[in-house]
Amino acid sequence: MGRVYVIHLEGKIYNCKHCQTHLALVTDIVSRNFTCRHGKAYLFNKVVNDNVGEKEDRMMLTGMHTVVDLFCVGCGAIVGWKYEFAHEKAQKYKVGKFILERYRVSGPDENNSRVNLEVAQASDAEDD
């Protein structure tokens, strides 16, 4: 096995939830209105530090797609998939784009809510 080079991103990022490897920038989000088996998913133009699995046809809510699973280069955890082919004309815009499943990654939107919760708890404690 060769040496693994990891790209470090700057700005607001999404990381692998298991090993914190950088995966994508917030500015590369195309849509936050996607779902997967486990809940929310985001569509990205670009994802880094990933390995891809074998192509497979998968029936999704929007029809049949050819996809490859995405694995984190840091720990090997599955983090989402990439659209290789869309069988329906209306879904062609997804080809070449990436899905990151929200429950498999951590990102700036959840960090902000955690910080706000800690601030609220601290201010409640001071009132007592």
MMTF fields as JSON, N, C-alpha, C and O atoms, coordinates in Angstrom:
{
  "mmtfVersion": "1.0.0",
  "mmtfProducer": "UNKNOWN",
  "numBonds": 511,
  "numAtoms": 512,
  "numGroups": 128,
  "numChains": 1,
  "numModels": 1,
  "chainsPerModel": [1],
  "groupsPerChain": [128],
  "chainIdList": ["A"],
  "bondAtomList": [4, 2, 8, 6, 12, 10, 16, 14, 20, 18, 24, 22, 28, 26, 32, 30, 36, 34, 40, 38, 44, 42, 48, 46, 52, 50, 56, 54, 60, 58, 64, 62, 68, 66, 72, 70, 76, 74, 80, 78, 84, 82, 88, 86, 92, 90, 96, 94, 100, 98, 104, 102, 108, 106, 112, 110, 116, 114, 120, 118, 124, 122, 128, 126, 132, 130, 136, 134, 140, 138, 144, 142, 148, 146, 152, 150, 156, 154, 160, 158, 164, 162, 168, 166, 172, 170, 176, 174, 180, 178, 184, 182, 188, 186, 192, 190, 196, 194, 200, 198, 204, 202, 208, 206, 212, 210, 216, 214, 220, 218, 224, 222, 228, 226, 232, 230, 236, 234, 240, 238, 244, 242, 248, 246, 252, 250, 256, 254, 260, 258, 264, 262, 268, 266, 272, 270, 276, 274, 280, 278, 284, 282, 288, 286, 292, 290, 296, 294, 300, 298, 304, 302, 308, 306, 312, 310, 316, 314, 320, 318, 324, 322, 328, 326, 332, 330, 336, 334, 340, 338, 344, 342, 348, 346, 352, 350, 356, 354, 360, 358, 364, 362, 368, 366, 372, 370, 376, 374, 380, 378, 384, 382, 388, 386, 392, 390, 396, 394, 400, 398, 404, 402, 408, 406, 412, 410, 416, 414, 420, 418, 424, 422, 428, 426, 432, 430, 436, 434, 440, 438, 444, 442, 448, 446, 452, 450, 456, 454, 460, 458, 464, 462, 468, 466, 472, 470, 476, 474, 480, 478, 484, 482, 488, 486, 492, 490, 496, 494, 500, 498, 504, 502, 508, 506],
  "bondOrderList": [1, 1, 1, 1, 1, 1, 1, 1, 1, 1, 1, 1, 1, 1, 1, 1, 1, 1, 1, 1, 1, 1, 1, 1, 1, 1, 1, 1, 1, 1, 1, 1, 1, 1, 1, 1, 1, 1, 1, 1, 1, 1, 1, 1, 1, 1, 1, 1, 1, 1, 1, 1, 1, 1, 1, 1, 1, 1, 1, 1, 1, 1, 1, 1, 1, 1, 1, 1, 1, 1, 1, 1, 1, 1, 1, 1, 1, 1, 1, 1, 1, 1, 1, 1, 1, 1, 1, 1, 1, 1, 1, 1, 1, 1, 1, 1, 1, 1, 1, 1, 1, 1, 1, 1, 1, 1, 1, 1, 1, 1, 1, 1, 1, 1, 1, 1, 1, 1, 1, 1, 1, 1, 1, 1, 1, 1, 1],
  "groupList": [{"groupName": "MET", "atomNameList": ["N", "CA", "C", "O"], "elementList": ["N", "C", "C", "O"], "formalChargeList": [0, 0, 0, 0], "bondAtomList": [1, 0, 2, 1, 3, 2], "bondOrderList": [1, 1, 2], "singleLetterCode": "M", "chemCompType": "L-PEPTIDE LINKING"}, {"groupName": "GLY", "atomNameList": ["N", "CA", "C", "O"], "elementList": ["N", "C", "C", "O"], "formalChargeList": [0, 0, 0, 0], "bondAtomList": [1, 0, 2, 1, 3, 2], "bondOrderList": [1, 1, 2], "singleLetterCode": "G", "chemCompType": "PEPTIDE LINKING"}, {"groupName": "ARG", "atomNameList": ["N", "CA", "C", "O"], "elementList": ["N", "C", "C", "O"], "formalChargeList": [0, 0, 0, 0], "bondAtomList": [1, 0, 2, 1, 3, 2], "bondOrderList": [1, 1, 2], "singleLetterCode": "R", "chemCompType": "L-PEPTIDE LINKING"}, {"groupName": "VAL", "atomNameList": ["N", "CA", "C", "O"], "elementList": ["N", "C", "C", "O"], "formalChargeList": [0, 0, 0, 0], "bondAtomList": [1, 0, 2, 1, 3, 2], "bondOrderList": [1, 1, 2], "singleLetterCode": "V", "chemCompType": "L-PEPTIDE LINKING"}, {"groupName": "TYR", "atomNameList": ["N", "CA", "C", "O"], "elementList": ["N", "C", "C", "O"], "formalChargeList": [0, 0, 0, 0], "bondAtomList": [1, 0, 2, 1, 3, 2], "bondOrderList": [1, 1, 2], "singleLetterCode": "Y", "chemCompType": "L-PEPTIDE LINKING"}, {"groupName": "ILE", "atomNameList": ["N", "CA", "C", "O"], "elementList": ["N", "C", "C", "O"], "formalChargeList": [0, 0, 0, 0], "bondAtomList": [1, 0, 2, 1, 3, 2], "bondOrderList": [1, 1, 2], "singleLetterCode": "I", "chemCompType": "L-PEPTIDE LINKING"}, {"groupName": "HIS", "atomNameList": ["N", "CA", "C", "O"], "elementList": ["N", "C", "C", "O"], "formalChargeList": [0, 0, 0, 0], "bondAtomList": [1, 0, 2, 1, 3, 2], "bondOrderList": [1, 1, 2], "singleLetterCode": "H", "chemCompType": "L-PEPTIDE LINKING"}, {"groupName": "LEU", "atomNameList": ["N", "CA", "C", "O"], "elementList": ["N", "C", "C", "O"], "formalChargeList": [0, 0, 0, 0], "bondAtomList": [1, 0, 2, 1, 3, 2], "bondOrderList": [1, 1, 2], "singleLetterCode": "L", "chemCompType": "L-PEPTIDE LINKING"}, {"groupName": "GLU", "atomNameList": ["N", "CA", "C", "O"], "elementList": ["N", "C", "C", "O"], "formalChargeList": [0, 0, 0, 0], "bondAtomList": [1, 0, 2, 1, 3, 2], "bondOrderList": [1, 1, 2], "singleLetterCode": "E", "chemCompType": "L-PEPTIDE LINKING"}, {"groupName": "LYS", "atomNameList": ["N", "CA", "C", "O"], "elementList": ["N", "C", "C", "O"], "formalChargeList": [0, 0, 0, 0], "bondAtomList": [1, 0, 2, 1, 3, 2], "bondOrderList": [1, 1, 2], "singleLetterCode": "K", "chemCompType": "L-PEPTIDE LINKING"}, {"groupName": "ASN", "atomNameList": ["N", "CA", "C", "O"], "elementList": ["N", "C", "C", "O"], "formalChargeList": [0, 0, 0, 0], "bondAtomList": [1, 0, 2, 1, 3, 2], "bondOrderList": [1, 1, 2], "singleLetterCode": "N", "chemCompType": "L-PEPTIDE LINKING"}, {"groupName": "CYS", "atomNameList": ["N", "CA", "C", "O"], "elementList": ["N", "C", "C", "O"], "formalChargeList": [0, 0, 0, 0], "bondAtomList": [1, 0, 2, 1, 3, 2], "bondOrderList": [1, 1, 2], "singleLetterCode": "C", "chemCompType": "L-PEPTIDE LINKING"}, {"groupName": "GLN", "atomNameList": ["N", "CA", "C", "O"], "elementList": ["N", "C", "C", "O"], "formalChargeList": [0, 0, 0, 0], "bondAtomList": [1, 0, 2, 1, 3, 2], "bondOrderList": [1, 1, 2], "singleLetterCode": "Q", "chemCompType": "L-PEPTIDE LINKING"}, {"groupName": "THR", "atomNameList": ["N", "CA", "C", "O"], "elementList": ["N", "C", "C", "O"], "formalChargeList": [0, 0, 0, 0], "bondAtomList": [1, 0, 2, 1, 3, 2], "bondOrderList": [1, 1, 2], "singleLetterCode": "T", "chemCompType": "L-PEPTIDE LINKING"}, {"groupName": "ALA", "atomNameList": ["N", "CA", "C", "O"], "elementList": ["N", "C", "C", "O"], "formalChargeList": [0, 0, 0, 0], "bondAtomList": [1, 0, 2, 1, 3, 2], "bondOrderList": [1, 1, 2], "singleLetterCode": "A", "chemCompType": "L-PEPTIDE LINKING"}, {"groupName": "ASP", "atomNameList": ["N", "CA", "C", "O"], "elementList": ["N", "C", "C", "O"], "formalChargeList": [0, 0, 0, 0], "bondAtomList": [1, 0, 2, 1, 3, 2], "bondOrderList": [1, 1, 2], "singleLetterCode": "D", "chemCompType": "L-PEPTIDE LINKING"}, {"groupName": "SER", "atomNameList": ["N", "CA", "C", "O"], "elementList": ["N", "C", "C", "O"], "formalChargeList": [0, 0, 0, 0], "bondAtomList": [1, 0, 2, 1, 3, 2], "bondOrderList": [1, 1, 2], "singleLetterCode": "S", "chemCompType": "L-PEPTIDE LINKING"}, {"groupName": "PHE", "atomNameList": ["N", "CA", "C", "O"], "elementList": ["N", "C", "C", "O"], "formalChargeList": [0, 0, 0, 0], "bondAtomList": [1, 0, 2, 1, 3, 2], "bondOrderList": [1, 1, 2], "singleLetterCode": "F", "chemCompType": "L-PEPTIDE LINKING"}, {"groupName": "TRP", "atomNameList": ["N", "CA", "C", "O"], "elementList": ["N", "C", "C", "O"], "formalChargeList": [0, 0, 0, 0], "bondAtomList": [1, 0, 2, 1, 3, 2], "bondOrderList": [1, 1, 2], "singleLetterCode": "W", "chemCompType": "L-PEPTIDE LINKING"}, {"groupName": "PRO", "atomNameList": ["N", "CA", "C", "O"], "elementList": ["N", "C", "C", "O"], "formalChargeList": [0, 0, 0, 0], "bondAtomList": [1, 0, 2, 1, 3, 2], "bondOrderList": [1, 1, 2], "singleLetterCode": "P", "chemCompType": "L-PEPTIDE LINKING"}],
  "groupTypeList": [0, 1, 2, 3, 4, 3, 5, 6, 7, 8, 1, 9, 5, 4, 10, 11, 9, 6, 11, 12, 13, 6, 7, 14, 7, 3, 13, 15, 5, 3, 16, 2, 10, 17, 13, 11, 2, 6, 1, 9, 14, 4, 7, 17, 10, 9, 3, 3, 10, 15, 10, 3, 1, 8, 9, 8, 15, 2, 0, 0, 7, 13, 1, 0, 6, 13, 3, 3, 15, 7, 17, 11, 3, 1, 11, 1, 14, 5, 3, 1, 18, 9, 4, 8, 17, 14, 6, 8, 9, 14, 12, 9, 4, 9, 3, 1, 9, 17, 5, 7, 8, 2, 4, 2, 3, 16, 1, 19, 15, 8, 10, 10, 16, 2, 3, 10, 7, 8, 3, 14, 12, 14, 16, 15, 14, 8, 15, 15],
  "groupIdList": [1, 2, 3, 4, 5, 6, 7, 8, 9, 10, 11, 12, 13, 14, 15, 16, 17, 18, 19, 20, 21, 22, 23, 24, 25, 26, 27, 28, 29, 30, 31, 32, 33, 34, 35, 36, 37, 38, 39, 40, 41, 42, 43, 44, 45, 46, 47, 48, 49, 50, 51, 52, 53, 54, 55, 56, 57, 58, 59, 60, 61, 62, 63, 64, 65, 66, 67, 68, 69, 70, 71, 72, 73, 74, 75, 76, 77, 78, 79, 80, 81, 82, 83, 84, 85, 86, 87, 88, 89, 90, 91, 92, 93, 94, 95, 96, 97, 98, 99, 100, 101, 102, 103, 104, 105, 106, 107, 108, 109, 110, 111, 112, 113, 114, 115, 116, 117, 118, 119, 120, 121, 122, 123, 124, 125, 126, 127, 128],
  "secStructList": [7, 7, 7, 7, 7, 7, 7, 7, 7, 7, 1, 1, 3, 3, 3, 3, 6, 6, 6, 7, 7, 3, 3, 3, 3, 4, 4, 4, 3, 3, 3, 3, 3, 3, 3, 3, 6, 6, 3, 3, 3, 3, 3, 3, 1, 7, 7, 7, 1, 3, 3, 3, 7, 7, 7, 3, 3, 3, 3, 3, 6, 6, 3, 3, 3, 3, 3, 3, 3, 3, 3, 3, 6, 6, 6, 7, 7, 3, 3, 3, 3, 3, 3, 3, 3, 3, 1, 1, 4, 4, 4, 4, 4, 4, 6, 6, 7, 3, 3, 3, 3, 4, 4, 4, 3, 3, 7, 2, 2, 2, 2, 2, 2, 2, 2, 2, 2, 2, 2, 2, 2, 2, 2, 2, 2, 2, 2, 7],
  "xCoordList": [0.841, 0.0, 0.879, 1.879, 0.52, 1.295, 0.956, 0.07, 1.659, 1.434, 0.121, -0.179, -0.644, -1.899, -1.641, -1.138, -1.986, -1.869, -3.243, -4.231, -3.285, -4.543, -4.539, -3.584, -5.601, -5.754, -6.418, -7.453, -5.819, -6.399, -7.091, -6.477, -8.373, -9.174, -9.195, -9.052, -9.37, -9.481, -10.862, -11.402, -11.439, -12.778, -13.714, -13.283, -15.001, -16.008, -16.054, -16.287, -15.827, -15.666, -16.565, -17.081, -16.728, -17.344, -16.241, -15.428, -16.21, -15.18, -15.83, -17.038, -15.001, -15.42, -15.711, -14.896, -16.847, -17.241, -16.326, -16.195, -15.696, -14.874, -13.441, -12.889, -12.834, -11.404, -11.096, -9.934, -12.107, -11.983, -11.238, -10.849, -11.032, -10.424, -11.327, -12.538, -10.751, -11.513, -12.094, -11.414, -13.37, -14.036, -14.547, -14.429, -15.114, -15.717, -15.865, -15.893, -15.957, -16.193, -17.684, -18.394, -18.143, -19.535, -19.851, -20.961, -18.887, -19.115, -19.342, -19.783, -19.045, -19.269, -20.619, -20.896, -21.466, -22.794, -23.672, -23.765, -24.307, -25.262, -26.669, -27.466, -26.968, -28.299, -28.239, -27.473, -29.059, -29.218, -30.531, -30.91, -31.218, -32.549, -32.53, -33.383, -31.573, -31.498, -31.69, -31.434, -32.142, -32.293, -31.625, -31.444, -31.266, -30.716, -31.428, -32.34, -31.036, -31.677, -31.663, -32.578, -30.629, -30.435, -30.787, -30.453, -31.449, -31.846, -31.325, -31.329, -30.873, -30.438, -29.147, -28.298, -29.039, -27.822, -27.674, -28.663, -26.427, -26.141, -25.478, -24.665, -25.83, -25.231, -24.099, -24.3, -22.906, -21.713, -21.184, -21.333, -20.566, -19.848, -18.522, -18.077, -17.884, -16.528, -16.361, -16.811, -15.706, -15.342, -13.893, -13.48, -13.116, -11.713, -11.488, -12.36, -10.326, -9.903, -10.856, -11.223, -11.249, -12.158, -11.625, -10.894, -11.999, -11.79, -13.161, -14.135, -13.247, -14.542, -14.619, -13.616, -15.841, -16.104, -16.445, -16.191, -17.018, -17.424, -18.712, -19.571, -18.837, -20.082, -21.206, -21.034, -22.372, -23.553, -24.807, -24.869, -25.804, -27.089, -27.882, -27.966, -28.46, -29.197, -30.515, -30.53, -31.615, -32.919, -33.062, -32.969, -33.291, -33.445, -34.826, -35.579, -35.156, -36.472, -36.74, -37.888, -35.685, -35.838, -35.574, -35.449, -35.487, -35.289, -33.967, -33.251, -33.653, -32.439, -31.229, -31.266, -30.142, -28.877, -27.732, -27.818, -26.658, -25.416, -24.539, -24.265, -24.095, -23.35, -22.122, -22.02, -21.2, -20.078, -20.078, -20.253, -19.883, -19.809, -18.516, -17.502, -18.558, -17.39, -16.908, -17.695, -15.597, -14.981, -13.934, -13.186, -13.88, -12.877, -11.486, -11.303, -10.496, -9.137, -8.469, -7.524, -8.948, -8.35, -8.666, -7.788, -9.937, -10.338, -11.095, -11.342, -11.467, -12.173, -13.675, -14.356, -14.208, -15.656, -16.387, -15.903, -17.543, -18.358, -18.95, -19.46, -18.878, -19.376, -20.472, -21.125, -20.684, -21.707, -21.525, -21.051, -21.905, -21.751, -21.6, -21.863, -21.167, -21.03, -21.932, -21.996, -22.63, -23.479, -22.619, -21.964, -22.627, -21.897, -22.797, -22.35, -24.071, -25.002, -26.423, -26.759, -27.254, -28.674, -29.47, -29.276, -30.349, -31.121, -32.289, -32.803, -32.71, -33.809, -33.272, -32.399, -33.791, -33.303, -33.34, -32.41, -34.386, -34.542, -33.51, -33.33, -32.844, -31.874, -30.418, -29.501, -30.194, -28.838, -27.961, -26.736, -28.555, -27.773, -26.936, -25.98, -27.283, -26.564, -25.26, -24.377, -25.136, -23.974, -22.682, -22.549, -21.725, -20.446, -20.45, -19.417, -21.606, -21.71, -21.705, -21.84, -21.546, -21.335, -22.402, -22.86, -22.786, -23.666, -22.84, -22.15, -22.915, -22.374, -23.561, -24.405, -23.615, -24.7, -24.404, -23.333, -25.348, -25.114, -24.783, -24.001, -25.345, -25.041, -23.64, -23.161, -22.99, -21.636, -20.539, -19.353, -20.943, -19.968, -20.321, -21.473, -19.323, -19.578, -19.257, -18.427, -19.929, -19.734, -20.092, -20.487, -19.951, -20.135, -21.553, -21.728, -22.562, -23.926, -24.188, -24.901, -23.633, -23.841, -22.924, -23.304, -21.73, -20.834, -21.432, -21.31, -22.083, -22.698, -23.808, -23.932, -24.622, -25.711, -25.16, -25.736, -24.059, -23.452, -22.886, -23.051, -22.224, -21.674, -22.805, -22.704, -23.885, -25.01, -25.652, -26.068, -25.742, -26.291, -25.414, -25.927, -24.075, -23.163, -23.25, -23.185, -23.394, -23.527, -24.821, -24.829, -25.908, -27.193, -27.143, -27.683, -26.499, -26.382, -25.541, -25.861, -24.466, -23.588, -24.344, -24.222, -25.13, -25.853, -26.965, -27.27, -27.579, -28.592, -27.945, -28.538, -26.746, -26.058, -25.684, -25.7, -25.351, -24.97, -26.152, -25.962, -27.381, -28.571, -28.94, -29.612, -28.527, -28.903, -28.26, -28.5],
  "yCoordList": [-1.179, 0.0, 1.233, 1.283, 2.226, 3.457, 4.441, 4.199, 5.532, 6.587, 7.313, 7.59, 7.612, 8.326, 9.809, 10.201, 10.628, 12.074, 12.631, 12.366, 13.396, 13.968, 15.465, 16.169, 15.933, 17.353, 18.027, 17.568, 19.115, 19.889, 21.107, 21.906, 21.231, 22.335, 23.496, 23.299, 24.696, 25.885, 26.478, 26.517, 26.939, 27.509, 26.608, 25.785, 26.769, 25.928, 24.599, 24.548, 23.505, 22.199, 21.134, 21.286, 20.064, 18.835, 17.798, 17.649, 17.068, 16.057, 14.681, 14.561, 13.661, 12.313, 12.327, 12.817, 11.802, 11.801, 10.907, 11.118, 9.913, 8.953, 9.433, 9.264, 10.035, 10.365, 11.843, 12.248, 12.637, 14.085, 14.463, 15.621, 13.53, 13.849, 14.817, 14.61, 15.861, 16.847, 16.198, 15.438, 16.508, 15.933, 16.971, 16.773, 18.077, 19.041, 20.41, 20.542, 21.414, 22.785, 23.118, 22.627, 23.941, 24.404, 25.082, 24.952, 25.8, 26.528, 25.597, 26.053, 24.3, 23.342, 22.641, 21.738, 23.043, 22.446, 22.941, 24.14, 21.991, 22.297, 22.34, 23.218, 21.382, 21.306, 20.604, 19.66, 21.08, 20.44, 19.653, 19.169, 19.521, 18.905, 17.47, 17.085, 16.677, 15.278, 14.41, 14.835, 13.194, 12.236, 10.924, 10.602, 10.182, 8.84, 7.921, 8.361, 6.687, 5.741, 6.214, 5.913, 6.953, 7.335, 8.786, 9.292, 9.466, 10.847, 11.811, 11.509, 12.982, 14.047, 13.707, 12.961, 14.287, 14.173, 15.461, 16.108, 15.825, 17.043, 16.67, 15.747, 17.401, 17.215, 18.226, 19.421, 17.754, 18.586, 18.526, 17.513, 19.614, 19.64, 18.914, 18.292, 18.987, 18.451, 17.849, 18.417, 16.689, 16.028, 15.582, 15.143, 15.691, 15.284, 14.189, 13.908, 13.589, 12.573, 11.384, 10.907, 10.917, 9.782, 8.737, 9.05, 7.507, 6.4, 5.957, 6.066, 5.456, 5.027, 3.513, 2.831, 3.007, 1.585, 1.238, 2.013, 0.074, -0.42, 0.258, 0.593, 0.456, 1.0, -0.006, -1.215, 0.545, -0.315, 0.494, 1.693, -0.178, 0.456, 0.388, -0.661, 1.522, 1.609, 2.342, 3.44, 1.727, 2.37, 3.326, 2.925, 4.597, 5.625, 6.249, 5.909, 7.15, 7.797, 8.485, 8.566, 8.981, 9.716, 8.855, 9.382, 7.543, 6.649, 5.903, 5.971, 5.189, 4.375, 5.253, 6.107, 5.031, 5.739, 4.743, 3.746, 5.01, 4.262, 5.089, 6.257, 4.482, 5.201, 4.402, 3.201, 5.1, 4.452, 4.966, 6.161, 4.075, 4.498, 5.26, 5.0, 6.213, 7.004, 6.548, 6.416, 6.307, 5.889, 6.914, 7.417, 7.219, 8.142, 7.519, 6.345, 8.296, 7.762, 7.613, 6.837, 8.344, 8.283, 7.011, 6.419, 6.584, 5.432, 4.358, 3.276, 4.638, 3.648, 3.614, 2.788, 4.498, 4.523, 5.022, 5.911, 4.449, 4.946, 6.29, 6.427, 7.28, 8.626, 9.097, 10.105, 8.391, 8.785, 8.069, 6.934, 8.736, 8.15, 9.241, 10.416, 8.818, 9.709, 9.191, 7.988, 10.113, 9.762, 9.638, 10.596, 8.46, 8.212, 8.326, 8.742, 7.952, 7.982, 8.073, 7.423, 8.874, 8.976, 8.43, 8.861, 7.503, 6.853, 7.707, 7.49, 8.676, 9.56, 10.942, 11.474, 11.51, 12.788, 13.905, 14.708, 13.96, 15.021, 14.93, 15.888, 13.808, 13.598, 13.737, 13.531, 14.076, 14.168, 15.201, 15.078, 16.22, 17.255, 16.685, 17.325, 15.499, 14.885, 14.207, 13.989, 13.877, 13.118, 13.874, 15.053, 13.167, 13.764, 14.467, 14.972, 14.503, 15.159, 14.108, 12.911, 14.584, 13.721, 13.934, 15.055, 12.865, 12.936, 12.589, 11.57, 13.45, 13.119, 12.963, 13.853, 11.823, 11.556, 12.27, 12.084, 13.09, 13.939, 13.147, 13.622, 11.968, 11.239, 10.61, 10.116, 10.624, 10.06, 11.128, 10.804, 12.406, 13.492, 14.521, 14.623, 15.276, 16.407, 17.677, 17.675, 18.762, 19.988, 21.22, 21.14, 22.372, 23.648, 23.874, 24.554, 23.326, 23.568, 22.91, 23.477, 21.729, 21.087, 21.678, 21.725, 22.129, 22.751, 24.036, 24.32, 24.826, 26.076, 25.803, 26.528, 24.777, 24.497, 23.996, 24.283, 23.254, 22.767, 23.937, 23.982, 24.879, 26.051, 26.877, 27.323, 27.088, 27.864, 27.199, 27.892, 25.869, 25.139, 25.318, 25.528, 25.235, 25.413, 26.83, 27.013, 27.827, 29.218, 29.383, 30.027, 28.81, 28.91, 28.227, 28.751, 27.059, 26.357, 27.14, 27.186, 27.76, 28.556, 29.756, 30.078, 30.433, 31.608, 31.205, 31.971, 30.033, 29.544, 29.255, 29.54, 28.697, 28.348, 29.601, 29.588, 30.676, 31.909, 32.589, 33.331, 32.34, 32.96, 32.37, 33.036, 31.155, 30.477, 31.041, 30.555],
  "zCoordList": [0.0, 0.0, 0.0, 0.716, -0.793, -0.886, 0.216, 1.036, 0.224, 1.206, 0.885, -0.276, 1.923, 1.76, 1.994, 3.047, 1.008, 1.141, 1.492, 0.807, 2.557, 3.015, 2.73, 3.059, 2.123, 1.818, 3.011, 3.494, 3.485, 4.575, 3.978, 3.27, 4.277, 3.744, 4.727, 5.934, 4.214, 5.057, 4.899, 3.793, 5.994, 5.986, 6.756, 7.563, 6.501, 7.148, 6.418, 5.21, 7.173, 6.546, 7.169, 8.276, 6.421, 6.91, 7.023, 6.111, 8.161, 8.444, 8.595, 8.796, 8.493, 8.862, 10.361, 11.143, 10.763, 12.171, 13.011, 14.217, 12.386, 13.13, 13.351, 14.439, 12.316, 12.425, 12.159, 12.209, 11.882, 11.647, 10.363, 10.21, 9.446, 8.156, 7.392, 7.323, 6.823, 6.056, 4.803, 4.112, 4.518, 3.356, 2.361, 1.151, 2.85, 1.921, 2.574, 3.798, 1.725, 2.163, 2.089, 1.211, 3.001, 2.983, 1.657, 1.14, 1.11, -0.15, -1.347, -2.402, -1.197, -2.278, -2.187, -2.977, -1.235, -1.122, -2.272, -2.535, -2.944, -4.005, -3.41, -3.744, -2.524, -1.916, -0.566, -0.375, 0.367, 1.679, 1.733, 2.8, 0.622, 0.579, 0.077, -0.723, 0.535, 0.146, 1.384, 2.51, 1.147, 2.24, 1.864, 0.69, 2.901, 2.712, 3.702, 4.402, 3.768, 4.681, 6.124, 6.89, 6.495, 7.89, 8.179, 9.251, 7.258, 7.503, 6.453, 5.259, 6.91, 6.004, 5.274, 5.762, 4.086, 3.282, 2.482, 2.136, 2.191, 1.425, 0.112, 0.058, -0.961, -2.28, -2.439, -2.222, -2.818, -2.967, -4.392, -5.075, -4.836, -6.105, -6.002, -6.967, -4.841, -4.68, -3.29, -2.295, -3.236, -1.983, -2.119, -3.192, -1.041, -1.051, -0.009, 0.813, -0.058, 0.908, 0.961, 2.035, -0.226, -0.312, -1.279, -2.219, -1.035, -1.965, -2.425, -1.679, -3.65, -4.176, -4.28, -4.485, -4.132, -4.271, -5.71, -6.632, -5.88, -7.201, -7.656, -6.84, -8.973, -9.525, -9.305, -9.459, -8.936, -8.809, -9.115, -8.844, -9.685, -9.916, -8.619, -7.981, -8.241, -6.984, -7.227, -7.784, -6.806, -6.907, -5.722, -4.561, -6.045, -5.02, -5.154, -6.067, -4.259, -4.291, -5.623, -6.061, -6.27, -7.532, -8.767, -9.872, -8.588, -9.72, -9.649, -8.649, -10.728, -10.798, -11.09, -11.977, -10.326, -10.516, -10.44, -9.724, -11.178, -11.023, -10.097, -10.374, -8.989, -7.961, -7.529, -7.777, -6.88, -6.192, -4.752, -4.517, -3.805, -2.411, -2.171, -2.818, -1.224, -0.835, 0.532, 1.469, 0.638, 1.89, 2.306, 1.468, 3.586, 4.126, 3.983, 4.306, 3.499, 3.375, 4.74, 4.883, 5.738, 7.06, 7.817, 8.444, 7.76, 8.579, 7.806, 8.338, 6.563, 5.751, 5.947, 5.34, 6.787, 7.019, 5.779, 5.079, 5.516, 4.416, 4.84, 5.952, 3.948, 4.268, 3.314, 3.581, 2.216, 1.251, -0.065, -0.103, -1.152, -2.489, -3.534, -3.279, -4.724, -5.871, -6.983, -7.235, -7.646, -8.773, -10.031, -10.44, -10.634, -11.87, -13.1, -14.169, -12.939, -14.065, -13.531, -12.542, -14.179, -13.843, -15.012, -16.149, -14.753, -15.809, -16.294, -17.391, -15.485, -15.879, -16.236, -15.55, -17.301, -17.818, -16.761, -16.682, -15.967, -14.965, -13.842, -13.09, -13.725, -12.645, -13.111, -12.315, -14.358, -14.924, -14.223, -14.253, -13.589, -12.899, -11.745, -11.307, -11.255, -10.129, -10.556, -9.727, -11.825, -12.312, -12.025, -12.354, -11.401, -11.052, -9.705, -9.265, -9.047, -7.741, -6.627, -6.879, -5.402, -4.249, -3.182, -2.962, -2.532, -1.361, -0.129, -0.1, 0.892, 2.212, 3.151, 3.26, 3.826, 4.763, 6.077, 6.656, 6.555, 7.726, 8.986, 9.81, 9.161, 10.386, 10.347, 11.368, 9.2, 9.071, 9.089, 9.154, 9.032, 9.02, 10.091, 10.514, 10.52, 11.409, 10.633, 9.724, 11.007, 10.258, 11.041, 12.204, 10.396, 11.078, 11.595, 12.606, 10.937, 11.411, 12.751, 13.578, 12.992, 14.297, 15.36, 16.53, 14.989, 15.963, 16.503, 17.694, 15.639, 16.09, 17.086, 18.073, 16.859, 17.784, 19.114, 20.164, 19.087, 20.318, 21.12, 22.339, 20.457, 21.14, 21.735, 22.878, 20.978, 21.482, 22.692, 23.621, 22.702, 23.821, 25.057, 26.156, 24.879, 26.008, 26.567, 27.783, 25.711, 26.162, 26.953, 28.002, 26.459, 27.147, 28.501, 29.476, 28.582, 29.858, 30.839, 32.027, 30.365, 31.241, 31.772, 32.954, 30.931, 31.404, 32.374, 33.288, 32.208, 33.148, 34.498, 35.539, 34.497, 35.726, 36.519, 37.75, 35.815, 36.469, 37.157, 38.121, 36.669, 37.242, 38.594, 39.381, 38.888, 40.14, 41.358, 42.464]
}
